[in-house]
Amino acid sequence: MSTPGTVLITGTTSGVGLNATCALVKRGWTVITANRSPQRAAAAADELDLPKDRLKHVLMDLGDLDSVRRAVDALPERLDAVVCNAAVYKPKLKQPERSPQGYEISMATNHFGHFLLVQLLLGRLQSSSHPSRRVVILGTVTANSKELGGKIPIPAPADLGDLSGFEAGFKDPIAMASGKPFKPGKAYKDSKLCNMITTQELHRRLHGDTGITFTSLYPGCVADTPLFRNTPKAFQTIFPWFQKNITGGYVSQALAGERVADVVANPDFAESGVHWSWGNRQKKDGEQFSQELSDKATDPETARRVWELSMDLVGLG
């Protein structure tokens, strides 16, 4: 049996984050939701009849580093787990959208916001008396070239190149970590590659000294999640059908939420440094396993540079 605690989850107004919130509350956990709209998060939880005394909603815009800092200041001292779930995906952009700090919005939200959040919460996690403190970061198959989904060349595979974009400050006109021309779909993949690199580097640097479990996961393709709301309408119709009937990679939002909850709370997921996946992802009783990550996600020198450059870019260097 797992020990209930208090978990912070980003991006809970819909999709995987909302369903993970539901699953963890049902397991006895208290959930702090972090969203751009706490009102929408509360309304979504009310629709599922989740008990209000087990929820706290805070305002956090992960694309704005100042908003992340303000939100952390408002959090309670007790925190036992963090789930970095929120993400933006804007494949139709012609020109890069910028964060308040001037960074390309996919990298700013998906990577920099979560990177800063975890760094600022490490002290609270270390001081927790919970028997299994955890940081869980959502990855994606499309950023892992060890899997078929990560080999698809459209628009381009995830690749941070020489990180010259980060080194140059990552502001206009730079919009890609590699410093190369902007590709919105690839910007998303690159940000998720950074998420998985960050998980591995957190484990390498901190697990031994802190005992915190650092893991990432890909719960399966949640093809009907609002993450895809900025894709063409035809894609939103065809993609779920394709994942259900051709690839077999589709999972429901509810099943994905249960899998995230398992990685947070289940004793079977206590090993640090693992990228969790499931064999036949559609089956509720599918067995979890440690998915091999690409060299791009595990190369020690790349991880060191992503860590150090990210520290500088979020203002902690």
VOPADREN-370212 format. One record per residue: residue in three letters; residue number from 0; x, y, z of N, C-alpha, C in turn. Coordinates in steps of 0.1 Angstrom, whole numbers. Atoms other than C-alpha are relative to their C-alpha. Example, Ala and Ser with C-alpha at 12.3 -4.5 7.8 and 13.67 -1.06 7.14 Angstrom:
2
[voza ALA, 0, [9, -12, 0], [123, -45, 78], [9, 12, 0]]
[voza SER, 1, [-9, -11, 0], [137, -11, 71], [-8, 11, 8]]
***
This chain:
317
[voza MET, 0, [8, -12, 0], [0, 0, 0], [9, 12, 0]]
[voza SER, 1, [-7, -13, 0], [12, 35, -8], [-5, 9, 11]]
[voza THR, 2, [4, -10, -11], [12, 63, 18], [-4, 13, -7]]
[voza PRO, 3, [4, -13, 6], [-9, 93, 7], [8, 12, 5]]
[voza GLY, 4, [-8, -12, -3], [7, 127, 7], [-6, 12, -7]]
[voza THR, 5, [4, -12, 8], [5, 161, -10], [8, 1, -12]]
[voza VAL, 6, [-6, 0, 13], [13, 164, -47], [-4, 13, -7]]
[voza LEU, 7, [3, -11, 9], [16, 194, -70], [0, -5, -14]]
[voza ILE, 8, [1, 4, 14], [4, 188, -105], [-2, 12, -9]]
[voza THR, 9, [3, -11, 10], [7, 213, -134], [-9, -4, -11]]
[voza GLY, 10, [9, 3, 11], [-19, 215, -161], [-11, -9, 3]]
[voza THR, 11, [10, 9, -4], [-50, 201, -146], [-14, 4, -4]]
[voza THR, 12, [14, -5, 4], [-79, 219, -163], [-7, -10, -9]]
[voza SER, 13, [6, 10, 9], [-84, 189, -187], [11, -11, -2]]
[voza GLY, 14, [-10, 10, 4], [-67, 158, -201], [6, -8, 10]]
[voza VAL, 15, [-7, 9, -9], [-41, 138, -184], [1, 6, 14]]
[voza GLY, 16, [-2, -6, -13], [-35, 163, -156], [-13, -1, 9]]
[voza LEU, 17, [13, 1, -8], [-72, 164, -146], [-2, -15, 4]]
[voza ASN, 18, [2, 14, -4], [-74, 126, -147], [10, -5, 10]]
[voza ALA, 19, [-10, 4, -10], [-42, 122, -127], [-5, 6, 14]]
[voza THR, 20, [5, -6, -13], [-57, 146, -101], [-11, -9, 6]]
[voza CYS, 21, [11, 8, -5], [-89, 125, -99], [5, -13, 6]]
[voza ALA, 22, [-5, 13, -4], [-69, 92, -96], [7, 1, 14]]
[voza LEU, 23, [-7, -2, -13], [-47, 106, -68], [-9, 3, 12]]
[voza VAL, 24, [9, -3, -11], [-75, 121, -48], [-7, -12, 4]]
[voza LYS, 25, [7, 12, -4], [-93, 88, -49], [9, -10, 7]]
[voza ARG, 26, [-10, 8, -8], [-61, 72, -35], [4, 6, 13]]
[voza GLY, 27, [-2, -7, -13], [-62, 96, -6], [10, 11, 0]]
[voza TRP, 28, [-9, -11, 1], [-38, 122, -18], [-7, 14, 0]]
[voza THR, 29, [4, -14, 1], [-42, 160, -14], [8, 5, -13]]
[voza VAL, 30, [-6, -5, 13], [-36, 177, -48], [0, 15, -1]]
[voza ILE, 31, [-1, -14, 3], [-24, 212, -54], [1, 1, -15]]
[voza THR, 32, [0, -1, 15], [-32, 221, -90], [6, 14, -3]]
[voza ALA, 33, [-7, -13, 4], [-11, 248, -108], [-4, 2, -15]]
[voza ASN, 34, [5, -3, 13], [-27, 264, -138], [0, 15, -3]]
[voza ARG, 35, [2, -14, 3], [-30, 297, -157], [-14, 5, 5]]
[voza SER, 36, [13, -4, -5], [-67, 297, -146], [-4, -10, 12]]
[voza PRO, 37, [5, 8, -11], [-73, 283, -111], [-15, -2, 0]]
[voza GLN, 38, [14, 1, 1], [-110, 290, -117], [-4, -12, -9]]
[voza ARG, 39, [3, 11, 9], [-111, 266, -146], [4, -14, 6]]
[voza ALA, 40, [-5, 12, -7], [-91, 240, -126], [-11, -4, 10]]
[voza ALA, 41, [10, 3, -10], [-117, 242, -98], [-13, -5, -6]]
[voza ALA, 42, [12, 4, 7], [-146, 240, -122], [1, -14, -6]]
[voza ALA, 43, [-2, 13, 6], [-131, 209, -139], [0, -10, 11]]
[voza ALA, 44, [0, 10, -11], [-126, 192, -105], [-14, -1, 5]]
[voza ASP, 45, [14, 1, -5], [-162, 201, -95], [-8, -9, -9]]
[voza GLU, 46, [8, 8, 9], [-175, 184, -126], [2, -15, 3]]
[voza LEU, 47, [-2, 14, -4], [-159, 152, -114], [-3, -3, 15]]
[voza ASP, 48, [5, 2, -14], [-173, 157, -79], [12, -3, 10]]
[voza LEU, 49, [-12, 2, -9], [-138, 158, -63], [-2, 8, 12]]
[voza PRO, 50, [3, -8, -13], [-139, 168, -26], [9, 12, 1]]
[voza LYS, 51, [-7, -13, -1], [-129, 204, -22], [11, 1, 11]]
[voza ASP, 52, [-10, -1, -11], [-110, 198, 10], [13, -8, -3]]
[voza ARG, 53, [-12, 7, 4], [-85, 176, -8], [7, 7, -12]]
[voza LEU, 54, [-6, -7, 12], [-77, 202, -35], [4, 15, 4]]
[voza LYS, 55, [-4, -14, -2], [-59, 236, -35], [4, 4, -14]]
[voza HIS, 56, [-3, -4, 13], [-57, 256, -67], [8, 13, 0]]
[voza VAL, 57, [-9, -12, 0], [-28, 281, -74], [1, 5, -15]]
[voza LEU, 58, [-2, -6, 13], [-22, 305, -103], [15, -2, -3]]
[voza MET, 59, [-14, 2, 5], [9, 295, -123], [0, 0, -15]]
[voza ASP, 60, [-3, 0, 15], [18, 304, -159], [14, -5, -2]]
[voza LEU, 61, [-14, 6, 1], [47, 281, -166], [8, 7, -11]]
[voza GLY, 62, [-8, -8, 10], [56, 303, -196], [5, 13, 5]]
[voza ASP, 63, [-5, -12, -6], [64, 331, -173], [7, -3, 13]]
[voza LEU, 64, [-9, 4, -12], [93, 325, -149], [-4, 8, 13]]
[voza ASP, 65, [4, -8, -12], [81, 353, -126], [-13, -5, 6]]
[voza SER, 66, [12, 7, -5], [47, 336, -123], [3, -12, 7]]
[voza VAL, 67, [-4, 12, -7], [64, 304, -114], [5, 3, 14]]
[voza ARG, 68, [-6, -4, -13], [83, 321, -86], [-11, 5, 10]]
[voza ARG, 69, [11, -4, -8], [52, 338, -73], [-9, -11, 5]]
[voza ALA, 70, [8, 11, -4], [33, 306, -73], [7, -9, 11]]
[voza VAL, 71, [-7, 7, -10], [60, 288, -54], [0, 6, 14]]
[voza ASP, 72, [1, -7, -13], [59, 315, -27], [-13, -2, 7]]
[voza ALA, 73, [14, 2, -5], [22, 308, -23], [-3, -14, 4]]
[voza LEU, 74, [2, 14, -3], [26, 270, -18], [2, -3, 14]]
[voza PRO, 75, [-2, 4, -13], [23, 253, 15], [14, -6, 2]]
[voza GLU, 76, [-13, 5, -2], [55, 241, 31], [1, -15, -2]]
[voza ARG, 77, [0, 15, 2], [45, 204, 30], [-2, -3, -15]]
[voza LEU, 78, [2, 5, 14], [50, 188, -4], [8, -13, -1]]
[voza ASP, 79, [-6, 13, 1], [57, 152, -11], [4, -5, -14]]
[voza ALA, 80, [-2, 4, 14], [56, 149, -49], [-3, 12, -9]]
[voza VAL, 81, [3, -10, 10], [56, 170, -80], [-2, -7, -13]]
[voza VAL, 82, [2, 6, 13], [42, 161, -114], [0, 12, -10]]
[voza CYS, 83, [-2, -10, 11], [54, 182, -144], [-8, -5, -12]]
[voza ASN, 84, [9, 5, 11], [25, 176, -168], [-3, 10, -11]]
[voza ALA, 85, [5, -10, 9], [15, 209, -184], [9, 1, -12]]
[voza ALA, 86, [-8, -2, 12], [26, 215, -220], [-8, 8, -10]]
[voza VAL, 87, [7, -7, 11], [18, 237, -250], [6, -6, -13]]
[voza TYR, 88, [-4, 5, 13], [20, 225, -286], [-7, 8, -11]]
[voza LYS, 89, [5, -9, 10], [15, 250, -314], [6, -2, -13]]
[voza PRO, 90, [-6, 3, 13], [24, 234, -347], [-3, 9, -12]]
[voza LYS, 91, [4, -9, 12], [7, 260, -369], [6, 14, 1]]
[voza LEU, 92, [-6, -14, 0], [27, 290, -358], [9, 2, -12]]
[voza LYS, 93, [-9, -3, 10], [45, 307, -386], [12, 7, 5]]
[voza GLN, 94, [-11, -7, -7], [66, 328, -363], [0, -4, 15]]
[voza PRO, 95, [0, 4, -14], [77, 320, -328], [-7, 9, 9]]
[voza GLU, 96, [6, -7, -11], [56, 331, -299], [9, 1, 11]]
[voza ARG, 97, [-10, -3, -11], [76, 346, -270], [-7, 0, 13]]
[voza SER, 98, [4, -1, -14], [73, 343, -233], [3, 14, 5]]
[voza PRO, 99, [-4, -13, -5], [75, 374, -211], [15, 2, 2]]
[voza GLN, 100, [-14, -1, -1], [112, 367, -207], [7, 0, -14]]
[voza GLY, 101, [-5, -1, 13], [116, 366, -245], [4, -14, -6]]
[voza TYR, 102, [-4, 13, 4], [120, 328, -249], [-12, -6, -9]]
[voza GLU, 103, [10, 7, 9], [102, 307, -276], [-9, -8, 10]]
[voza ILE, 104, [10, 4, -10], [70, 296, -259], [-1, -15, 3]]
[voza SER, 105, [0, 14, -3], [72, 258, -262], [11, -3, 10]]
[voza MET, 106, [-11, 2, -9], [106, 257, -246], [-2, 7, 13]]
[voza ALA, 107, [2, -8, -12], [97, 284, -221], [-10, -7, 9]]
[voza THR, 108, [10, 7, -8], [66, 265, -209], [3, -14, 4]]
[voza ASN, 109, [-2, 14, -2], [74, 229, -213], [13, -4, 8]]
[voza HIS, 110, [-13, 3, -6], [110, 230, -202], [4, 10, 11]]
[voza PHE, 111, [-6, -9, -10], [122, 262, -185], [-10, 2, 12]]
[voza GLY, 112, [9, -2, -11], [90, 267, -164], [1, -12, 10]]
[voza HIS, 113, [-1, 12, -9], [92, 231, -151], [14, -1, 6]]
[voza PHE, 114, [-13, 1, -5], [129, 232, -147], [2, 9, 12]]
[voza LEU, 115, [-1, -9, -11], [127, 263, -125], [-9, -5, 12]]
[voza LEU, 116, [9, 5, -10], [97, 249, -106], [6, -11, 9]]
[voza VAL, 117, [-6, 11, -8], [115, 217, -96], [12, 5, 8]]
[voza GLN, 118, [-12, -5, -8], [147, 236, -86], [-5, 7, 13]]
[voza LEU, 119, [5, -8, -12], [126, 259, -63], [-7, -9, 10]]
[voza LEU, 120, [7, 8, -9], [108, 230, -47], [8, -11, 6]]
[voza LEU, 121, [-8, 11, -5], [137, 207, -40], [2, 0, 15]]
[voza GLY, 122, [-1, -1, -14], [141, 220, -5], [-12, -5, 8]]
[voza ARG, 123, [12, 5, -7], [105, 213, 4], [-1, -16, -1]]
[voza LEU, 124, [0, 14, 2], [108, 178, -11], [10, -7, 10]]
[voza GLN, 125, [-11, 6, -9], [140, 171, 9], [-5, 0, 14]]
[voza SER, 126, [5, -1, -14], [123, 182, 42], [-12, -8, 3]]
[voza SER, 127, [12, 8, -2], [93, 160, 36], [3, -13, 7]]
[voza SER, 128, [-2, 13, -7], [89, 130, 59], [-7, -12, -7]]
[voza HIS, 129, [7, 11, 8], [70, 110, 32], [10, -11, -3]]
[voza PRO, 130, [-9, 11, 3], [86, 76, 27], [5, -1, -14]]
[voza SER, 131, [-4, 1, 14], [88, 80, -11], [-3, 13, -7]]
[voza ARG, 132, [2, -13, 6], [92, 115, -23], [4, -1, -15]]
[voza ARG, 133, [-2, 2, 14], [90, 118, -61], [-2, 13, -8]]
[voza VAL, 134, [2, -9, 11], [94, 141, -91], [-3, -7, -12]]
[voza VAL, 135, [4, 7, 12], [76, 129, -122], [-2, 10, -11]]
[voza ILE, 136, [1, -9, 12], [80, 145, -156], [-5, -7, -12]]
[voza LEU, 137, [6, 7, 12], [59, 137, -186], [9, 2, -12]]
[voza GLY, 138, [-7, 0, 13], [79, 128, -217], [-9, -3, -12]]
[voza THR, 139, [8, 4, 12], [68, 118, -252], [8, -9, -8]]
[voza VAL, 140, [-6, 10, 9], [75, 90, -276], [7, 8, -12]]
[voza THR, 141, [-5, -7, 12], [81, 116, -304], [14, 7, 3]]
[voza ALA, 142, [-13, -6, -3], [113, 129, -286], [10, -11, 4]]
[voza ASN, 143, [-9, 11, -3], [128, 94, -281], [2, -8, -12]]
[voza SER, 144, [-3, 7, 13], [145, 80, -312], [2, -15, 2]]
[voza LYS, 145, [-1, 14, -2], [148, 46, -296], [-14, -7, -2]]
[voza GLU, 146, [14, 5, 3], [110, 43, -303], [-4, 4, -14]]
[voza LEU, 147, [4, -3, 13], [93, 43, -337], [-5, 14, -1]]
[voza GLY, 148, [6, -14, 0], [74, 75, -329], [10, 11, 0]]
[voza GLY, 149, [-11, -10, -1], [107, 93, -323], [8, 0, -12]]
[voza LYS, 150, [-8, 0, 12], [121, 85, -357], [-7, 7, -12]]
[voza ILE, 151, [8, -7, 11], [93, 103, -377], [7, 13, -4]]
[voza PRO, 152, [-8, -12, 4], [111, 130, -397], [-9, 12, -3]]
[voza ILE, 153, [9, -11, 2], [80, 153, -399], [-3, 6, 13]]
[voza PRO, 154, [-8, -9, 9], [87, 181, -392], [15, -3, 1]]
[voza ALA, 155, [-14, 4, -1], [121, 168, -379], [1, -7, 14]]
[voza PRO, 156, [-1, 7, -13], [132, 145, -351], [6, 10, 11]]
[voza ALA, 157, [-5, -8, -11], [140, 160, -317], [15, 0, 0]]
[voza ASP, 158, [-15, -1, 1], [176, 173, -317], [4, 14, 5]]
[voza LEU, 159, [-4, -12, -6], [192, 200, -296], [13, 6, -7]]
[voza GLY, 160, [-12, -5, 8], [222, 203, -320], [12, 3, 10]]
[voza ASP, 161, [-12, -3, -9], [252, 220, -304], [-4, 10, 11]]
[voza LEU, 162, [5, -8, -10], [229, 240, -281], [4, 15, -1]]
[voza SER, 163, [-5, -14, 2], [242, 273, -296], [-12, 10, 2]]
[voza GLY, 164, [11, -9, -2], [207, 288, -294], [-1, 3, 15]]
[voza PHE, 165, [0, -2, -14], [207, 283, -256], [12, 9, 4]]
[voza GLU, 166, [-12, -8, -4], [243, 296, -254], [-1, 14, -4]]
[voza ALA, 167, [1, -13, 5], [234, 327, -273], [-11, 8, 7]]
[voza GLY, 168, [10, -7, -8], [206, 336, -248], [-14, -3, -3]]
[voza PHE, 169, [13, 5, 4], [177, 321, -267], [-11, 10, -1]]
[voza LYS, 170, [10, -11, 2], [160, 354, -274], [0, 4, -15]]
[voza ASP, 171, [1, -4, 14], [149, 370, -307], [13, 5, -6]]
[voza PRO, 172, [8, 8, 9], [158, 361, -334], [1, -15, 3]]
[voza ILE, 173, [-2, 14, -2], [167, 327, -319], [-12, -6, 6]]
[voza ALA, 174, [12, 6, -5], [139, 303, -313], [1, -15, 1]]
[voza MET, 175, [-3, 14, -1], [155, 268, -314], [12, -2, 9]]
[voza ALA, 176, [-12, 2, -8], [179, 253, -289], [13, -1, -8]]
[voza SER, 177, [-12, 2, 9], [202, 244, -318], [4, 13, -7]]
[voza GLY, 178, [-3, -12, 7], [201, 280, -331], [-4, 0, -15]]
[voza LYS, 179, [4, 1, 14], [187, 268, -364], [-14, 6, -2]]
[voza PRO, 180, [13, -6, 3], [155, 281, -382], [-11, -6, 8]]
[voza PHE, 181, [12, 4, -8], [122, 279, -363], [-9, -10, -7]]
[voza LYS, 182, [9, 10, 5], [101, 248, -368], [-9, -3, 12]]
[voza PRO, 183, [8, 0, -12], [71, 249, -344], [-2, -14, 5]]
[voza GLY, 184, [1, 14, -4], [65, 211, -343], [12, -5, 7]]
[voza LYS, 185, [-12, 5, -5], [101, 204, -337], [3, 7, 14]]
[voza ALA, 186, [-2, -7, -12], [102, 231, -310], [-6, -7, 12]]
[voza TYR, 187, [7, 8, -10], [77, 210, -290], [8, -12, 3]]
[voza LYS, 188, [-8, 12, -2], [97, 178, -295], [13, 3, 8]]
[voza ASP, 189, [-12, -4, -7], [129, 196, -284], [-2, 3, 15]]
[voza SER, 190, [3, -4, -14], [113, 209, -253], [-3, -13, 8]]
[voza LYS, 191, [3, 12, -7], [101, 174, -244], [13, -9, 2]]
[voza LEU, 192, [-13, 6, -2], [136, 160, -250], [7, 6, 12]]
[voza CYS, 193, [-6, -7, -12], [148, 186, -225], [-6, -5, 13]]
[voza ASN, 194, [7, 5, -11], [122, 173, -201], [7, -14, 4]]
[voza MET, 195, [-5, 14, -3], [136, 137, -203], [15, 1, 4]]
[voza ILE, 196, [-13, -3, -4], [172, 150, -202], [1, 5, 15]]
[voza THR, 197, [0, -5, -14], [164, 169, -170], [-3, -10, 10]]
[voza THR, 198, [3, 11, -9], [149, 139, -154], [12, -9, 3]]
[voza GLN, 199, [-12, 8, -2], [181, 119, -160], [10, 7, 8]]
[voza GLU, 200, [-10, -8, -7], [203, 147, -148], [-4, 3, 15]]
[voza LEU, 201, [4, -1, -14], [182, 153, -116], [3, -13, 7]]
[voza HIS, 202, [-3, 13, -6], [186, 116, -109], [15, -1, 3]]
[voza ARG, 203, [-15, 1, -1], [224, 117, -115], [5, 9, 11]]
[voza ARG, 204, [-5, -10, -9], [230, 148, -95], [-5, -1, 14]]
[voza LEU, 205, [7, -2, -12], [205, 145, -67], [-5, -12, 7]]
[voza HIS, 206, [7, 11, -7], [190, 111, -60], [8, -6, 11]]
[voza GLY, 207, [-9, 7, -10], [220, 97, -41], [0, 8, 13]]
[voza ASP, 208, [-1, -8, -12], [221, 126, -17], [-13, 3, 7]]
[voza THR, 209, [13, -4, -5], [184, 134, -13], [-10, -12, 2]]
[voza GLY, 210, [9, 12, -1], [167, 100, -17], [-13, 3, -8]]
[voza ILE, 211, [12, -3, 8], [141, 117, -40], [1, -9, -13]]
[voza THR, 212, [1, 8, 13], [129, 95, -69], [-3, 10, -11]]
[voza PHE, 213, [2, -9, 12], [132, 113, -102], [-3, -10, -12]]
[voza THR, 214, [4, 9, 11], [113, 96, -131], [-7, 8, -11]]
[voza SER, 215, [9, -5, 11], [97, 104, -165], [-8, -12, -5]]
[voza LEU, 216, [9, 11, 5], [70, 85, -183], [-6, 5, -13]]
[voza TYR, 217, [9, -2, 12], [51, 82, -216], [-11, -10, 2]]
[voza PRO, 218, [11, 9, -3], [17, 68, -207], [-7, -6, -12]]
[voza GLY, 219, [7, 4, 12], [7, 62, -243], [-5, 12, -7]]
[voza CYS, 220, [5, -12, 8], [-8, 84, -270], [-14, 4, 4]]
[voza VAL, 221, [13, -5, -4], [-37, 103, -255], [-4, 10, -12]]
[voza ALA, 222, [2, -7, 13], [-48, 114, -290], [-11, 10, 0]]
[voza ASP, 223, [12, -9, 0], [-80, 132, -280], [2, 10, 11]]
[voza THR, 224, [-2, -10, -11], [-64, 154, -253], [0, 14, -6]]
[voza PRO, 225, [-1, -14, 5], [-67, 192, -256], [14, 5, -3]]
[voza LEU, 226, [-13, -4, 4], [-30, 193, -261], [0, 3, -15]]
[voza PHE, 227, [0, -1, 14], [-38, 189, -298], [-10, 11, -5]]
[voza ARG, 228, [11, -9, 4], [-64, 218, -299], [5, 10, -10]]
[voza ASN, 229, [-5, -9, 10], [-40, 239, -320], [4, -6, -13]]
[voza THR, 230, [-3, 7, 13], [-37, 213, -348], [-12, 2, -9]]
[voza PRO, 231, [11, 0, 9], [-58, 213, -379], [-12, -9, 4]]
[voza LYS, 232, [12, 8, -4], [-94, 201, -374], [0, -14, -6]]
[voza ALA, 233, [0, 13, 6], [-89, 172, -398], [10, -9, 8]]
[voza PHE, 234, [-9, 8, -9], [-59, 160, -377], [-6, -4, 12]]
[voza GLN, 235, [7, 4, -12], [-80, 161, -346], [-10, -11, -1]]
[voza THR, 236, [9, 11, 3], [-104, 137, -362], [7, -13, -4]]
[voza ILE, 237, [-7, 12, 5], [-80, 114, -380], [10, -6, 10]]
[voza PHE, 238, [-11, 4, -9], [-52, 112, -354], [-5, -10, 11]]
[voza PRO, 239, [5, 10, -10], [-73, 94, -326], [-3, -13, -7]]
[voza TRP, 240, [4, 13, 7], [-87, 69, -352], [13, -7, -4]]
[voza PHE, 241, [-12, 7, 4], [-52, 62, -365], [7, -7, 12]]
[voza GLN, 242, [-6, 5, -12], [-38, 57, -330], [-7, -12, 6]]
[voza LYS, 243, [8, 11, -5], [-66, 34, -320], [0, -12, -9]]
[voza ASN, 244, [2, 11, 10], [-68, 13, -352], [12, -4, -8]]
[voza ILE, 245, [-12, 3, 8], [-34, 14, -368], [12, -3, 9]]
[voza THR, 246, [-12, 2, -8], [-6, 19, -343], [-3, -7, 13]]
[voza GLY, 247, [2, 6, -13], [-23, 6, -312], [5, 8, 12]]
[voza GLY, 248, [-6, -8, -11], [-7, 34, -292], [-10, 8, 8]]
[voza TYR, 249, [10, -8, -7], [-39, 51, -281], [-3, -5, 14]]
[voza VAL, 250, [5, 3, -14], [-48, 53, -244], [-10, 11, 3]]
[voza SER, 251, [10, -10, -4], [-78, 71, -229], [6, 9, 10]]
[voza GLN, 252, [-5, -10, -9], [-73, 102, -208], [-1, -6, 15]]
[voza ALA, 253, [1, 6, -14], [-85, 82, -177], [11, -10, 3]]
[voza LEU, 254, [-11, 10, -2], [-60, 54, -182], [13, 7, 1]]
[voza ALA, 255, [-12, -8, -1], [-32, 79, -188], [1, 6, 14]]
[voza GLY, 256, [0, -6, -13], [-42, 96, -156], [3, -10, 11]]
[voza GLU, 257, [-3, 11, -10], [-41, 63, -136], [15, -4, -1]]
[voza ARG, 258, [-14, 4, 1], [-7, 56, -150], [9, 11, 6]]
[voza VAL, 259, [-7, -11, -7], [6, 90, -139], [-1, -2, 15]]
[voza ALA, 260, [2, 2, -14], [-9, 83, -105], [8, -11, 6]]
[voza ASP, 261, [-8, 11, -4], [9, 50, -103], [15, 4, 2]]
[voza VAL, 262, [-15, -4, -1], [43, 66, -110], [2, 9, 12]]
[voza VAL, 263, [-1, -9, -12], [36, 91, -82], [-1, -8, 12]]
[voza ALA, 264, [4, 5, -13], [22, 68, -56], [2, -15, 2]]
[voza ASN, 265, [-1, 14, -1], [27, 31, -64], [14, -4, 4]]
[voza PRO, 266, [-14, 5, -4], [56, 13, -46], [7, -7, -11]]
[voza ASP, 267, [-7, 7, 11], [63, -6, -78], [7, 10, -9]]
[voza PHE, 268, [-6, -10, 9], [75, 27, -94], [10, 9, 8]]
[voza ALA, 269, [-9, -7, -9], [100, 37, -67], [14, 2, -5]]
[voza GLU, 270, [-14, 0, 5], [131, 32, -87], [2, 14, -7]]
[voza SER, 271, [-3, -13, 6], [148, 65, -97], [8, -1, -13]]
[voza GLY, 272, [-8, 0, 12], [162, 74, -131], [-7, -8, -11]]
[voza VAL, 273, [7, 9, 10], [136, 53, -150], [-9, 9, -9]]
[voza HIS, 274, [10, -5, 9], [116, 64, -181], [-10, -11, -2]]
[voza TRP, 275, [10, 10, 0], [84, 44, -176], [-8, 0, -13]]
[voza SER, 276, [8, 2, 12], [64, 30, -205], [-8, -13, 2]]
[voza TRP, 277, [8, 12, -1], [38, 2, -211], [0, -7, -13]]
[voza GLY, 278, [-1, 8, 12], [39, -26, -236], [-11, 2, -10]]
[voza ASN, 279, [12, -3, 8], [5, -28, -252], [-7, 11, 7]]
[voza ARG, 280, [5, -11, -8], [-5, 7, -242], [-15, 1, 2]]
[voza GLN, 281, [14, -1, -1], [-42, 3, -248], [-6, -8, 12]]
[voza LYS, 282, [6, 9, -10], [-47, -25, -222], [2, 5, 14]]
[voza LYS, 283, [-1, -5, -13], [-55, -15, -187], [9, -8, 9]]
[voza ASP, 284, [-9, 8, -8], [-35, -44, -174], [13, -2, -6]]
[voza GLY, 285, [-13, 0, 6], [-5, -37, -195], [11, 2, 10]]
[voza GLU, 286, [-11, 0, -10], [28, -42, -176], [9, 12, -3]]
[voza GLN, 287, [-9, -11, 2], [50, -12, -171], [15, -6, -2]]
[voza PHE, 288, [-14, 4, 1], [87, -14, -180], [9, 13, -2]]
[voza SER, 289, [-10, -11, 1], [118, 8, -181], [4, 1, -15]]
[voza GLN, 290, [-2, -2, 14], [119, 22, -217], [14, 6, -2]]
[voza GLU, 291, [-13, -6, 3], [154, 28, -231], [-2, 13, -7]]
[voza LEU, 292, [0, -13, 6], [161, 64, -240], [11, 1, -10]]
[voza SER, 293, [-11, -3, 10], [181, 77, -270], [12, 5, 6]]
[voza ASP, 294, [-13, -6, -4], [217, 88, -268], [-2, 15, 2]]
[voza LYS, 295, [2, -14, -1], [204, 123, -272], [-6, 4, 14]]
[voza ALA, 296, [6, -3, -13], [185, 120, -239], [10, -5, 12]]
[voza THR, 297, [-8, 5, -10], [213, 102, -220], [14, 3, -1]]
[voza ASP, 298, [-14, -4, 1], [246, 116, -232], [4, 9, 11]]
[voza PRO, 299, [-3, -8, -12], [263, 130, -201], [4, 14, -3]]
[voza GLU, 300, [-4, -14, 4], [279, 160, -218], [-12, 9, -4]]
[voza THR, 301, [11, -8, 4], [247, 171, -234], [-9, 3, 12]]
[voza ALA, 302, [7, -3, -12], [229, 167, -201], [6, 10, 9]]
[voza ARG, 303, [-7, -10, -9], [255, 187, -182], [-2, 14, -6]]
[voza ARG, 304, [2, -14, 7], [252, 216, -208], [-14, 4, 1]]
[voza VAL, 305, [14, -4, -1], [214, 215, -208], [-3, 5, 14]]
[voza TRP, 306, [2, -4, -14], [214, 217, -170], [6, 14, 3]]
[voza GLU, 307, [-7, -12, -3], [240, 245, -168], [-6, 12, -7]]
[voza LEU, 308, [6, -11, 8], [225, 266, -196], [-14, 3, 4]]
[voza SER, 309, [13, -2, -5], [190, 261, -183], [0, 8, 14]]
[voza MET, 310, [-1, -8, -13], [201, 273, -148], [3, 15, -3]]
[voza ASP, 311, [-2, -13, 4], [214, 304, -165], [-12, 7, -5]]
[voza LEU, 312, [11, -6, 7], [184, 310, -186], [-13, 2, 9]]
[voza VAL, 313, [11, -2, -9], [159, 307, -157], [5, 9, 12]]
[voza GLY, 314, [-4, -10, -10], [180, 330, -135], [6, -6, 12]]
[voza LEU, 315, [-5, 6, -12], [196, 305, -111], [15, -3, -2]]
[voza GLY, 316, [-14, 3, 3], [231, 304, -127], [9, 8, 9]]
***
